[in-house]
Amino acid sequence: MLVLLVALAVGLWAGAVAGGRLANIQHLRLNQPWLVLAALGLQLIVFSPLAPHLGAPTVVGLHLLSYALLLAFAVPNRHIVGILVTATGMTCNALVIVLNGGYMPATRSALRTAAQLYTGDTFGNSRLADHGTRLLFLGDVLAVPHALPFANVFSIGDVLVAGGVAILLAGAMTAQPQE
């Protein structure tokens, strides 16, 4: 969720710097926006204190379903600037999660940098990477250092998602409204 907040801030800033208007966002026409809301709702459950009580198979299933909903949203909206970048990031994240048993692999060094080390091999939707991890380079291998606010680990897919959302917002702000 922090990734989305950063993306929103950067997108709004870039749109304003480029001479765009916040009011222009109202002219953005998205197909099936409810899919995004449903996916975000599922991710709120997956990352909530309720998740451990649902059991790992349910949480993994809900997490993967959230990605399926987001990708289903991206297909009919692919013509909108920023959507393909976002969809590429979502696909990267979904692929590495699926190939690693429903968990996002995280490197010990990224977790250490973010001071996010945990006991055990899983935490939430993450799993400590090991010799059997597939496509680790797409996992949580990047980190915001613990000395900074909101320290956390993140993936290349997260960067693409954030970049795509920022491009989408900036593009919507600078687009000329259709009459």
N, C-alpha and C positions, 0 to 999 in steps of 0.2 A: 504494500500500500504506500510506503514511503516513496517508492519509485514513481508512483502515479502523482503524488503530491509535487515532487521535484519536476516531473514532466509538465504538469499544469503550470507551475510557476515559470519555468523556462519558456514554455510555449506562449504564455501571456506576455512575458517580457519581450520575447522576440517579435511577436506580433505588434506590440506597441512601438518598439524601436523601428520596425519596418513601416510605420505610419498607419498600421491597421487600427480598426475600431472594435472594441469589445462588442458593440451592438451588432456587428456583422455576423457573429457566431449564431445568432438566431436564424440566419438564412441557410445554415448548414442543414442539408436534408440527408439524414441517415436512414437506411433501410433496417427495419427490425431492431431498433435500439433496446428493446426489452431484453434481448439476448445478453447484452452487456450487463444490464442490471441483475439479471438472473445469475450470471457467472460471478459477478462481484458478491452477490448474496451468498453463493456457495463458498466462495473463498473466505468470506467473513466467518462462516461456520468452521471451515477447515483450519483456520488460524486462530480460533477462539478457544477459551478454556473448556468449552463443551466438547471439543474434538476428542480428547483422550477417553471420554465416556462413550463415544460412538463406536470405538474399535477401529483398528488399523484398516481392515478391508473397506469399511464404509468411508472413512476419511480419504483413503486413496481413490476410491471410486468417485466421490464428490469432487475431489481435486481434478481428476482427469475429465469428468463431465464439465467442469467449469472451462477447461481449455477447449473442449469440443464446442461448447456454446460460443466462446469467443471467436473461434475459427469459422463457425457457421455465420456469425455476424460479419466477419471480414469478407467473405466471398461476395455477397451482393453489394458491398461497399468498396470493393477494391479500386474503383475508379477515383475515389476521393484521396487527395494528396495526404500522405502519411499513413494510410491504412496498410499498404503493402509492407512498409517498414515494420509497423507494429505486428502484423501477421507473421512476418519472418521471425521476429523475436519470440512470439508465442509458440511458433512451430519448433524453434530451437529448444525452448524450455520443455514443451510437451514431449518432444522426441527423447531428450535425455532422461526425463522422468519415467516415461514408459519403459525405456531400455534398462532402467535401473530399479525395476520392481515397484514403481509408483512413488519413488523418492528422488528428490533433487540431491545429487552428490555434492558435498562440500569438502574442500581440502582443509587439512589441519592447519596449514599456514594461513589461509584466508580467515579461518575461524579464530586463530590466535591473534592475527592483526586486529580483528574486530572485537577481541576479548569475548568471543561467543562460544568458547569451548564448553562442552556439556559432557556429562557422564553417559555412558552407553554409546551405541552406534547410530541411534536415530533420535531426532528431536523434531516434533511437528511434522513438516513435510520433507525434512532434510535427513540425509544419511551421510555419515563420515565416509569419504572415499577410501577405497582399498584397492588391492591388486585386481579385483574383478570388476571394477567400475568401468562402465562403457561411456565413451565420448566425454571423458572428464573435462576436456577443454570447454564444453558447453555447460558445465556445472557451475556451482558457486565457487569460483576461483578468484574472484576480485573482492576487495573489501574496503569499506570506509573505516579508517583506523579508529581504535577505541578512544583516542584523545579528542576526537571530533564528535559533535552531536549526532545522534542517530546512527552510531556505528553498527554496521551489519555487513553480511556477505551478500554478493550478488553475482549474476551471470552475464555473459555476453547477450543472451536473450533478453534479460532485464534492461540492458542498455539500449537494445534495439526497440523494445516496447516503449521505453521512456522517450527515445528520440522520435519515434513515430507519432506518439501522442503530442509531443511538442510541435512537430511539423504540422500535424493536423490542426492544432489550435492556431498557430501562427498563420497557416494558410487560410483558415476560415476567417480570421480577423482581417486579413489583407485582401480577401476576395471581394470583387465588386458584386453587390447584390443583384440577382437576376430580376428583371422587371417582368 
